[in-house]
Amino acid sequence: MSDKRINLSCAACGSRGDSLFGCLNHEQLDDLEENKSCIMYKRAQTLFYEGTRPMGIYCVNAGKVKVFKLSSQGKEQIVRIAKPGDFLGYRAILSEEFYSASATVLEDAVICFIPKEDFLKMLTTNSQFYQNIIKKLCKELGVMREKIADMAQKSVRERLAGSLIMLKETYGIDGNESTLIDINLSRDDLASIVGTATETVIRLLSDFKKDGLISLEGKKIKVLKPRELAKEADFYG
């Protein structure tokens, strides 16, 4: 598959306000323009592989990207789904380690690549950018700790309900009394997020549908009763 390079202005980028680049000044944005590259990716294309050396960071302009690890048996475990404005790969650069996970495009995407040297230069010349990166890193580590605790303490049903609430809050499009989760996740992907078998996710989704908590529209899921679903996730426990 061939990538399609495009010209994309950082100053005019609709996702910059949602990204950590929002604090850069005009001079720094100009430097970013000169050194970055923007590419259109198709679904299922891979940005980077676990265990490889990071050469820079990726900033999602449009589309969605799944970040996942592989078990020794080759089973996927999705640890994050990146949306427009999100950064990928920066933790490996800061820790001077190889990528700890792989990243694959979930939906057709436009993604900008910033070389390692330029990313590190921004950290040293903009204190606000540095602080934002540290806050983002701490937040992601906190989310990861919570996920590990959920995997150990909650049932599969509770984890699936919690994942649906999280996806609703992040990717939801509100209707009159419902919210459509606007992301094309396969049942395999959803099972990978929850940490269970695909057959179990299919059965539990059917149970949630029978209980009137959700409706199914192809691969997409509509949350009909968010408070009841949150109770299933034990968010009020």
C-alpha positions in Angstrom: 0.0 0.0 0.0 1.3 3.4 -0.9 0.9 6.4 1.5 -0.4 9.7 0.1 1.5 12.8 1.4 -0.5 16.0 1.7 0.2 19.6 2.7 -1.5 20.5 6.0 -1.0 23.8 7.8 -0.4 23.5 11.6 -1.8 27.0 12.1 -5.0 26.1 10.3 -5.3 22.6 11.6 -8.8 21.9 13.1 -7.3 19.4 15.6 -4.5 21.7 17.0 -6.8 23.1 19.7 -7.4 19.6 21.0 -3.7 18.7 20.9 -0.6 19.5 22.9 0.6 21.7 20.1 -2.1 24.3 21.0 0.5 26.1 23.2 3.1 26.6 20.5 3.9 30.2 19.3 4.0 31.3 15.7 7.8 30.7 15.4 7.5 27.2 16.8 4.6 26.4 14.5 6.7 27.6 11.5 9.5 25.3 12.6 7.0 22.4 12.9 5.8 23.1 9.4 9.2 22.9 7.9 10.1 19.5 9.4 6.8 17.5 9.7 5.3 15.3 7.1 1.5 14.6 6.8 0.2 11.3 5.3 -3.2 9.9 4.5 -3.4 6.3 5.8 -6.0 3.6 4.9 -7.7 1.4 7.5 -5.5 -1.5 8.7 -2.2 0.3 7.8 0.4 0.2 10.6 2.2 3.3 11.9 4.8 1.4 14.1 5.4 -2.0 15.6 6.1 -3.0 19.2 9.8 -3.5 19.8 11.0 -1.1 17.1 13.0 2.1 17.7 11.0 5.4 17.7 12.1 7.9 15.1 9.6 10.6 16.0 6.0 11.2 17.2 2.7 10.9 15.4 -0.1 13.5 15.7 -3.6 12.4 14.6 -5.3 15.0 12.5 -8.3 12.9 11.4 -9.4 9.3 11.8 -8.7 6.9 14.7 -5.8 4.6 15.6 -5.7 1.6 17.8 -2.7 1.0 20.0 -2.2 -2.6 21.1 0.1 -5.2 22.5 0.4 -8.8 21.5 0.6 -11.7 24.0 3.0 -14.6 23.6 0.1 -16.4 22.0 -0.4 -13.6 19.4 -3.6 -12.3 21.0 -4.3 -8.6 20.7 -4.9 -6.4 23.7 -6.0 -2.9 22.8 -4.6 -0.4 25.3 -5.8 2.8 23.7 -7.7 4.3 20.8 -6.2 7.6 19.6 -8.5 10.3 18.1 -7.9 13.6 16.4 -5.5 15.8 18.4 -3.8 12.8 20.2 -0.1 12.1 20.2 1.5 8.6 19.6 5.0 7.4 20.4 6.2 10.2 22.7 6.6 8.0 25.7 9.1 5.8 24.0 11.1 8.8 23.0 11.1 10.3 26.5 12.1 7.0 28.1 14.7 6.3 25.3 13.2 2.8 24.8 11.6 0.8 22.0 7.9 1.1 21.3 6.0 -0.9 23.9 3.0 -1.4 21.7 2.0 -1.3 18.0 -0.3 1.2 16.3 -2.7 0.4 13.4 -5.2 2.7 11.7 -8.8 1.8 12.6 -10.5 4.2 10.2 -9.0 6.1 7.2 -6.8 8.8 8.8 -4.6 11.8 8.3 -1.5 11.7 10.5 1.4 14.0 10.9 4.9 12.7 11.7 7.3 15.0 13.7 11.0 13.8 13.8 12.4 13.0 17.2 14.9 15.9 17.2 12.2 18.5 16.5 9.9 17.1 19.2 12.8 17.2 21.8 13.6 20.8 20.7 10.1 21.9 21.4 10.3 20.4 24.8 13.4 22.4 25.7 12.2 25.7 24.2 8.6 25.8 25.4 8.0 25.2 29.1 4.2 25.1 28.7 4.5 22.4 26.1 6.9 20.5 28.4 4.4 20.8 31.3 1.5 19.6 29.1 3.5 16.6 28.0 4.2 15.6 31.6 0.6 16.1 32.6 -0.6 13.9 29.7 1.9 11.2 30.5 0.8 11.1 34.2 -2.9 11.0 33.1 -2.3 8.1 30.7 -0.4 6.2 33.4 -3.3 6.7 35.8 -5.8 5.4 33.2 -3.6 2.4 32.7 -3.5 1.6 36.4 -7.2 1.9 36.6 -7.6 -0.5 33.7 -5.2 -3.0 35.3 -7.3 -2.8 38.5 -10.5 -3.3 36.6 -9.1 -6.4 34.8 -8.3 -7.9 38.2 -11.4 -7.0 40.1 -14.3 -6.7 37.7 -16.3 -9.3 35.8 -16.3 -9.4 32.0 -19.9 -8.0 32.0 -18.8 -5.0 34.2 -15.7 -4.4 32.0 -17.8 -4.4 28.8 -20.3 -2.0 30.2 -17.5 0.3 31.4 -15.8 0.1 28.0 -19.1 1.1 26.3 -19.5 4.0 28.6 -15.9 5.1 27.9 -16.4 4.8 24.1 -19.7 6.7 24.4 -18.1 9.6 26.3 -15.2 9.8 23.8 -16.8 9.0 20.5 -20.5 9.5 21.1 -22.9 11.4 18.9 -25.9 12.4 20.9 -29.5 11.8 19.6 -32.7 12.6 21.3 -32.5 10.1 24.2 -29.5 8.0 23.0 -25.9 8.2 22.0 -24.3 6.5 18.9 -20.7 5.4 19.4 -19.3 6.7 16.2 -16.3 4.3 15.7 -16.1 1.2 13.5 -14.9 -1.3 16.0 -15.1 -5.0 15.1 -16.3 -7.4 17.7 -12.8 -8.7 17.8 -11.5 -5.2 18.6 -14.1 -4.7 21.3 -13.2 -8.0 22.9 -9.5 -6.9 22.7 -10.4 -3.8 24.7 -12.3 -5.7 27.3 -9.8 -8.5 27.5 -12.1 -11.5 26.8 -13.2 -13.8 23.9 -15.1 -12.4 21.0 -17.9 -15.0 21.6 -18.3 -13.6 25.1 -18.6 -10.0 23.8 -21.2 -11.0 21.2 -23.3 -12.8 23.9 -23.1 -9.9 26.4 -24.0 -7.4 23.7 -27.0 -9.5 22.9 -27.9 -9.5 26.6 -27.5 -5.7 26.9 -29.7 -5.4 23.8 -32.4 -7.6 25.3 -32.3 -5.5 28.5 -32.9 -2.3 26.4 -29.5 -0.8 27.4 -28.2 -0.6 23.8 -29.2 -1.2 20.2 -26.9 -2.4 17.4 -26.5 -0.8 14.0 -24.2 -3.0 12.1 -20.8 -2.8 13.8 -21.8 0.4 15.6 -23.5 0.5 19.0 -26.1 3.0 20.3 -26.3 3.5 24.1 -30.0 3.8 25.0 -29.8 3.9 28.8 -26.4 5.3 29.9 -27.2 5.4 33.7 -28.3 1.8 33.7 -25.3 0.8 31.7 -23.0 2.7 34.2 -24.7 0.7 37.0 -23.8 -2.5 35.1 -20.2 -1.2 35.0 -20.3 -0.7 38.8 -19.4 2.9 38.5 -21.8 3.8 41.4 -20.5 1.1 43.6 
